[in-house]
Amino acid sequence: MPDSIDYSRYELEFDADFSGADLDPAQWLPYYLPQWSSRERSRARYEVGGGRLTLRVDADQAPWSEEYDGSVRVSNLQPAVRSGPVGSGSGQHPFREGLVVREAQPDVRLYTPHYGVIEVRAAASADPHTMVALWMIGIEDVPEHSAEICVMEIFGSEVTDASALVGMGVHPFNDPAITDDFAKVRVDLDVRDFHDYAVEWTPEGVRFFIDGQLVRSTTQSPGYPMQLMLDIFHFPPDDGDAGAFPKKFQVEAVRGFRLRNRPQE
């Protein structure tokens, strides 16, 4: 297989270019895993203008879920959500044991690809208390459909003027068919500038690209629809010195491509 993506095999099916005055409600829900908290507490802070999305964490922003994630603050966009009833344990992304639905969510699936190419053009933050990312999670219509494909994640503490560590790979969570296969790849780039991060996800595995160059691959492949998670996290330091606000993650485009002639699900 060539060390590049053959886009002639694919057709565009999701194009978030942030060219409007606000988010397209047919593409994004501006919350982070609201079933484990609430839509109000997990609501994203953001700006859209000039063909660019800026996800923010502001100084007055409350933790999204003190009960389950302590002081972590996050602004996230996702194109799908679902949960069981309040008090149940049925919901997407079981990131720790003992999660209980606090606000029931309707089943909304604006974009849930099953294989294809997912890409983001973005500029990371070098703030040492932040992490920016694009990742994908299973819808969890059944608990086993819970794996994660991490397209890119970058901790500001691992960014320099000339290089950075970029995390990429797969995590199993409750999917017994997946074993953890994740790595931080050092790249000789200033990731504070805009770069293209992409995955090609096929039944045979997942390949990871930066600026069109293959940097990593795995033969593991979640075999069910997944949803995107685009976000900036803020991890308040123990000494209280969180630096300047707002924390920012700038994104120029998120796109999804499906194989030509593949039936939609």
Order of alpha helices (4+ residues) and beta strands (2+ residues): beta-beta-beta-alpha-beta-beta-beta-beta-beta-beta-beta-beta-beta-beta-beta-beta-beta
